[in-house]
Amino acid sequence: MNIDTFEEEDFDDAVEVWEVSVRATHHFLKEDDIMFFKPLIRNEYFKDVNRKCIRDKERKIVAFLGVSGKNIEMLFIHPDARGKGLGKTLLKYAVDVMGTDRVDVNEDNPQAGGFYEHMGFERTGRSELDSMGKPYPILHMTLKK
C-alpha cells in the first residue's frame, strides 16, 4: 500500500470518502450535522492539515489521514475498503513518520475508540462538547509510551 499526499484537486474524492464513512460509522449524527460539516471539511479543514491517502488501482482515494502537529485530526476509510489494514497503515505512518501521538474520537463511535485502543492509545480526557460546541462528547486519547 502506497501512501500518497492528496492535493486540492482531490478534495471532492476525499470528502466523498468522509461522507460515506461517516454515514457508515457515525450513526449518532443528524443529517443536518453531516450537511453542516461537509463543506467545512471540503473547504476549510483539509487546508489546515497535512493530508495523506491511500488510493485504489484507479487512483481514487479509498482512505485518508489529516494531521496537525502531533494530532491526528481525521482518519477515514471508505466502507468498501474497511478491514483491509488501511487504517492501521495510515495510523502507523502518522505515528512513525509524522510523529503524532494524540487523537480525539467521538465517544458515540465505539468502533473508532476501540481501534485506537487496539493500536496503543489510551483515554486521557473527555469533553462534553465537540470543537464546534455541538453536544457530541469527545474522548481525548494519547499513545501509550
C-alpha positions in Angstrom: 0.0 0.0 0.0 1.5 3.3 -1.1 0.8 6.4 1.0 0.3 9.4 -1.1 -0.3 13.1 -0.5 -3.6 14.5 -1.8 -4.0 18.0 -3.1 -6.9 20.4 -3.6 -7.9 18.7 -6.9 -8.5 15.5 -4.8 -10.7 17.2 -2.2 -14.0 16.2 -3.8 -12.9 12.5 -3.8 -11.7 12.7 -0.2 -14.9 14.4 1.1 -16.9 11.7 -0.6 -14.9 9.1 1.4 -15.5 11.2 4.5 -19.3 11.3 3.9 -19.8 7.6 3.2 -17.5 6.7 6.1 -19.4 9.0 8.5 -22.7 7.6 7.3 -21.5 4.1 8.0 -20.0 4.7 11.4 -21.3 7.9 13.0 -25.0 6.8 13.4 -25.4 9.4 16.2 -25.0 12.4 13.8 -28.1 14.0 12.4 -28.4 14.7 8.7 -28.2 18.4 9.4 -24.9 17.9 11.2 -23.4 15.9 8.2 -24.5 18.7 5.8 -23.1 21.3 8.2 -19.7 19.6 8.4 -19.3 18.5 4.8 -18.4 22.0 3.3 -16.2 22.8 6.3 -14.3 19.5 5.7 -14.0 20.2 2.0 -13.3 24.0 2.0 -11.5 24.6 5.3 -10.4 21.6 7.4 -8.5 19.9 4.5 -6.4 23.0 4.1 -5.4 23.0 7.8 -3.9 19.6 7.9 -1.0 17.6 6.4 -3.0 15.2 4.1 -2.1 11.6 3.3 -4.1 9.0 1.5 -4.2 5.5 0.0 -5.6 5.1 -3.5 -7.1 2.2 -5.3 -5.9 0.9 -8.7 -7.8 3.6 -10.5 -6.1 6.2 -8.3 -9.3 7.1 -6.4 -8.9 7.8 -2.7 -10.2 5.0 -0.5 -8.7 6.1 2.8 -7.2 9.3 4.1 -5.5 10.9 7.1 -5.2 14.5 8.2 -2.5 15.5 10.8 -1.9 18.8 12.5 1.2 19.0 14.7 1.1 15.9 16.9 -2.7 15.4 16.5 -4.5 13.1 14.2 -7.3 15.3 13.1 -9.0 12.9 10.7 -8.7 9.3 9.6 -11.5 7.9 7.4 -11.8 4.7 5.4 -14.3 4.1 2.6 -16.7 1.4 4.0 -15.9 -0.9 1.0 -12.2 -0.8 1.9 -12.6 -1.5 5.7 -10.9 -4.5 7.2 -8.0 -4.4 4.8 -5.5 -2.8 7.1 -5.7 0.7 5.5 -6.5 2.4 8.9 -3.6 0.6 10.6 -1.3 1.5 7.7 -2.2 5.2 7.9 -2.1 5.3 11.7 1.3 3.6 11.7 2.6 6.2 9.2 1.2 9.1 11.2 2.9 7.8 14.4 6.2 6.6 12.9 6.8 9.2 10.2 4.7 12.2 11.1 5.3 12.0 14.9 1.7 12.0 16.0 0.7 10.7 19.4 -2.8 12.2 20.1 -6.3 11.8 18.7 -9.8 12.9 19.6 -12.6 10.5 19.0 -16.4 10.8 19.2 -17.4 8.9 22.3 -20.5 7.7 20.4 -18.3 6.0 17.8 -17.1 3.0 19.8 -15.5 1.3 16.8 -13.1 4.2 16.4 -12.3 4.3 20.2 -11.7 0.5 20.1 -9.5 0.8 17.0 -7.2 3.4 18.7 -7.1 1.4 21.9 -6.1 -1.7 20.0 -3.4 0.4 18.3 -1.9 1.5 21.7 -3.8 4.7 22.5 -5.4 5.3 25.9 -8.1 7.7 27.0 -6.6 10.7 28.7 -9.6 13.0 28.9 -13.2 13.8 27.8 -15.0 16.9 26.6 -18.8 17.1 26.8 -19.0 19.1 23.5 -17.1 18.8 20.2 -14.9 21.5 18.9 -17.9 23.3 17.3 -19.8 23.3 20.6 -22.2 20.6 19.4 -23.4 18.0 22.0 -21.2 15.2 20.8 -18.8 14.1 23.6 -15.2 13.7 22.6 -12.6 11.3 24.1 -9.1 12.6 24.1 -6.6 9.8 23.5 -2.8 9.6 23.7 -0.4 7.0 22.5 1.0 5.0 25.5 4.7 5.4 25.9 
